[in-house]
Amino acid sequence: MWLIRQCLHQWAEEGPEWSVPELVAAAERVATPEGLLDVDDADLLLAGGMPQRINAQRVRMGLEALEEGAENAPAFASLIFHSLAARYAEVLERVAFHSGKKLKRLFVVGGGSQNDCLNRLTQEATGLELFRGAAESSTVGNFAVQLAVLEGSRDEVTGADAEQVSRWAGRLVLALEQTVTKS
């Protein structure tokens, strides 16, 4: 959603603001874009001028630039969502290959779980059954990693020991459930 947020930031300065739900719904009504973005391109990781950065990549690929104004936000969103879904499919294909496992399901958590368009496109691109978790799930995971590391749990590759992260995530979920039950 970095690409969308960066575009929204620029468009907000130019004219009418789009909310994310409005933009997602509008992107659903746009035709499938010609060409896809390399969403891992280092230039797209930089802040500012995102519509221009996207167009620069399109031009390098021999594609036409899109109109960059806020009125064309749905076309940019559609391009971004299609590109992300295609990239997810590539990555999951590699995971399946390297793990030797046939993937059947994909669980999407965090804010992305609320993006109907991206989730539909991801399911189509991957061929996997897609399940959505709570938007708060990524926050719980982030806290679990932080707590595991603060506790002294270290893994040289990932930064935190997976078992400790899992233990903390379980504790946090239990605490959240107890808090909700008391409310």
Secondary structure as the mmCIF struct_conf table of DSSP 4:
data_model
#
loop_
_struct_conf.conf_type_id
_struct_conf.id
_struct_conf.beg_label_comp_id
_struct_conf.beg_label_asym_id
_struct_conf.beg_label_seq_id
_struct_conf.end_label_comp_id
_struct_conf.end_label_asym_id
_struct_conf.end_label_seq_id
HELX_RH_AL_P HELX_RH_AL_P1 TRP A 2 GLU A 14
BEND BEND1 GLY A 15 PRO A 16
HELX_LH_PP_P HELX_LH_PP_P1 GLU A 17 SER A 19
HELX_RH_AL_P HELX_RH_AL_P2 VAL A 20 GLU A 28
TURN_TY1_P TURN_TY1_P1 ARG A 29 ARG A 29
BEND BEND2 VAL A 30 VAL A 30
HELX_LH_PP_P HELX_LH_PP_P2 ALA A 31 PRO A 33
BEND BEND3 GLU A 34 GLY A 35
TURN_TY1_P TURN_TY1_P2 VAL A 39 ASP A 40
HELX_RH_3T_P HELX_RH_3T_P1 ALA A 42 LEU A 45
BEND BEND4 LEU A 46 GLY A 48
HELX_RH_AL_P HELX_RH_AL_P3 MET A 50 ARG A 60
TURN_TY1_P TURN_TY1_P3 MET A 61 GLY A 62
HELX_LH_PP_P HELX_LH_PP_P3 GLU A 64 GLU A 67
BEND BEND5 GLY A 69 GLY A 69
HELX_RH_3T_P HELX_RH_3T_P2 ALA A 70 ASN A 72
HELX_RH_AL_P HELX_RH_AL_P4 ALA A 73 SER A 99
TURN_TY1_P TURN_TY1_P4 GLY A 100 GLY A 100
STRN STRN1 ARG A 105 VAL A 108
BEND BEND6 GLY A 110 GLY A 110
HELX_RH_3T_P HELX_RH_3T_P3 GLY A 111 GLN A 114
HELX_RH_AL_P HELX_RH_AL_P5 ASP A 116 THR A 126
STRN STRN2 GLU A 129 ARG A 132
TURN_TY1_P TURN_TY1_P5 ALA A 135 GLU A 136
HELX_RH_AL_P HELX_RH_AL_P6 SER A 137 LEU A 150
TURN_TY1_P TURN_TY1_P6 GLU A 151 GLY A 152
TURN_TY1_P TURN_TY1_P7 GLU A 156 THR A 158
BEND BEND7 GLY A 159 ALA A 160
HELX_RH_AL_P HELX_RH_AL_P7 ALA A 162 LYS A 182
#
